[in-house]
Amino acid sequence: MIEVKNLTKKFNGFTAVDNVSFSVEKGEIFAFLGPNGAGKTTTIRMLTTLLKPTSGLIKINGFEISKKQDEVRKSFGIIFQDPSLDDELTAYENMEFHGVIYGVPKKLRRERIEDLLKFVELWDRKDELVKRFSGGMKRRLEVARGLIHHPKLLFLDEPTLGLDPQTRNHIWNYIKGLNEKEGMTIFFTTHYLAEAEKAAQKIAIIDHGKIISQGTLQELKEKTKTDSLEEAFLSLTGTTLRDEEAGTLDHMRMHHRLRR
């Protein structure tokens, strides 16, 4: 479903993503795990056609991004790290607008909106303005909206960032259900070790723009002779994820300045 070879992105001499290669099979849940500033969001922006690579090859659903952008975009749904809903519209109107953009026929669109809002337990709140929703409700609405055109692939950039553990688990139950029932391929970025450990069938560890290691949880533990993902991460990167997060504020600020 995803094939990436020698992917690189530079911003004014700063290498945000450095010669990255990986592949994701159809129906797989694939985690991109790393600290803030590691290159996760830059990678997902290239995979979703929002950012042009400096070099390298990307294929999505068999289509090369540089040649078949429209076909690529029809293949996936995306839930961004930052909220992208229109707060001045109702939940239903947000869904409707997205369905129109993706060209979902009116009758089918209405059916899917109802089904999806019921799926994420927001049908009873469909006529409320999104600005009145809690963070967890907005996240669930974004999940529903990203699925309205029945994508074969769902991209999630830090999908549960800032949410409480209960809401985080609730959303992951939905996402894993989609993978099991519809065979949907899931690609997500995260800096939560527990999230990658519980949800992913395959994990790629990225640090300072490079993939340090990738494989199943069992393969990563065997490779590092450790008993948990946290220990494997420490063995591979030389630091804990929490320490790395705290230590990358300057790196993150520089990264954001360069991206502007």
Secondary structure, DSSP 8 states (H G I E B T S, - for coil): -EEEEEEEEEETTEEEEEEEEEEE-TT-EEEEE--TTSSHHHHHHHHTTSS--SEEEEEETTEETTT-HHHHHHHEEEE-SS--S-TTSBHHHHHHHHHHHTT--HHHHHHHHHHHHHHTT-GGGTTSBGGGS-HHHHHHHHHHHHTTT--SEEEEESTTTT--HHHHHHHHHHHHHHHHHH--EEEEEES-HHHHHHH-SEEEEEETTEEEEEE-HHHHHHHHT-SSHHHHHHHHHSS-HHHHHHTTHHHHHHHHHHH-
